Amino acid sequence: MQTAQKTIFIVDDDPAIRDALSVVFTLEGFSVCVYSNAGDFLNAARLGAPDCVLLDVHMPGKSGLDVLQELGAEAFSAPVFIISGQGDIPMAVRAIKDGAFDFIEKPFDADTVVRRVDEAIVAAVRRAPAPDNGAPGYSGDHSGVLTPREQDVLREITGGATNKEAGRRLGISPRTIEVHRARIMEKLGARNTADLMRIVLAGE
């Protein structure tokens, strides 16, 4: 049986980046749509979500962060990767707080980008309808406080996974797991991981 072709949207004002990523993903069998500005991408995204989005953080007019907020990235069905330079890590962290799935640093390796996109698509499909699959020690009582992605990370933490293991299972980088862990602890009022475990167990 033939697998449905995956679609990726690439949003970057730099034609060299757009062309390079377009070639890479076309060769990998993706249907590729490229956009040079936020407006064209947002119009296309409203008509239908792709399987994944690669979004540059620095663009004239609306930045990648503006786009995330307007898109409502946390509720958007496709994982959104922010493309950032090495000096943009604080901005990339903010992007994750605004709903980005993960970030990719420039300069990037084509094989690594494809692998991470594939993992993200698999993880997004896997986590879509999983209501009562909590690991031992995980409580769903925090669903009103935590985003769905933060609940996934909390489930991994309470299951004893390291940042690296959790990242591999969820299709995101260990550094992004750290960002989510910090957000979870802040939201639940935990001072450290042991404190977080106590709060979760108390809520069972």
N, C-alpha and C positions, 0 to 999 in steps of 0.2 A: 504494500500500500504506500502511495506517495505521500511524503510529509508536506504539509502546507508550507509555503514559502514565508519566511519571517520578514517583517518590514522594519526598517530602522530609519528614523529621522535624524539628520545631521544638521545642526544649527550653528553656523560659524560665519563671521564676516570675512574671514581670511580664505580666499579662493584656493590657496595651496593646501590648507588643512582640509577643506571640503573635498577637493579632488583626491587627495591621498586616502582619506577615510572612505570615500565613495568607491574607489578602486578596490581597496582591501575587502570591504564588505560585499561588493558585487562578486568578487572572486570566491567568496565564501558562500555564495548562493542566496544572499539577502536581496530583497527588493529595497532599493535605497532612494530616499527622497532628501534633497538638500535644500537648505534655506539660508539666505544671507542675512536675514534680519528677523527680529522677534515677531513683528506683525504678521508676516507671511506664515511663519510656523504656527502661531496661535490660531490663525484662521483655519489652517489645515488640521490642527489637533482637535478643534471643535467639531470637525466633520467626522472624525474617527481616530482612535488612538492606534499608534503602531505597536510593535512588540517591544521597542526600546527607543530611547532618545539620547543622543549625545549633544549636549548644550554648552557652548562656550560661555564662560563667565563674563568676559570682557567684550561687549559689543556696543557700537554707537547707538544712541537712543536708549532703548530699554536694555538693561544688562541682564545677564543670566539670572541674577537674584530677583529682578523685577518680574521676569518671565515665570519663575517658579511660583511667585505669589499670585500672579494673575491666572496661572494655569490651575492652581490648587493642587500642587504636586503630590501632597500626602494622599489625596483621594484619587489621583490620576491612576488609571489601571496599568500603565506601562512604567517600568523603572526608568528614571531620568538620571543619567550620569552628567556631572558637571566637568567640563574640561578646564583645567586651571594650570597656571604656571607654578614653578616651584616656590615662588614667593607669595603665593595666594592661599596658603593653607588656612589661615584664619577665615578667609572668605569662603573657602570650601566647607569648613566646619559650619559656618552660618548657613550655607546652602543646604546642608544635611538637616539642620534644624527646621529649614523651610520646606522640607519634603523631598530633597534630592535623594536618590537611592545610594549613590556613592560618588566618588570623584576620581578622575584620571589626571595625573600630572604630566605636563609637557616637560621635556620631549618624551613621547611614549613609543613603546615597541608594538608594532602592528599585531603580532601573535598574542601578546598579553591583552591588548584591548579586545580582540575577538573572543578570547577565552573568557574574559570577565563579563562581556556582554552575554555570551551564551549561558554562563552560570547565573547571571541576574535574571534572564528570561525564565530559566528552569525554576529558580527560587520563587519568582513572582507567581508562576503558575501553581507551584506546590503550596504556597501559603494562602492562596485565594480563599477557599472555603474550608478552614480547619478549626471549627469551633471548640470541640472538646478533646483535643489531642494533647492537653497539657502534660508536660513531664512531671514526675513526682516532685512535689514541693512547689509547683507553680500554681498560683491562684489567679483565676480570671476576674477576681473582684476589682482589679485595677484598670479594667477596660475603659472606664469612663475618664481616667486620668491619662493613660498612656495611649500613644498612637498604635495602630496595628503592628508597625515595624518594631516599635519599642517593646511591645508584648512578645514578639518573636525573640528579641534579644534577651529579654528577661527570662523567657522560657529556657534559653540556652544557658544563661548564667546559673539559674537555679538547678539546672541539670548537671552542673559541674564542668561545663565546657570552657576551655581557655578562649581568649580573644581570637586566636588563630583558628581553632576548631569551629567556633561559632561563625566566624567570617566565612569559612569554607562551606559550611552547611547552608548559610543564608545568602551566599553569593556576593558578599561585600568584603572590603578590606578590614584587617584587624584594627587599623587606625579608626575606621568608621564605627566599628564595634565599641571602641573606647569612647567615642563621642556619644553614642547612644547610651552607654553605661552611665556616663556622667549625667546625662539628661534624666535618666530613670532615677538615679540616686537623688538628684535635685528635686524631682517631682514628688518622690515618695518620702523625702526627708531623711534619707539614709546617709550616715557619715562615712561608711566604708562597706565593703562587700558583706562582711559578717552581719553588720547592722541591717543591710538590705535583705539578707536571708531571714533574719528574725521578723522583719516587717511582713515579708511574704508569707512565712509559715504561720504567723499570727492571724493572717487574713483567711486561712483555709476554713 
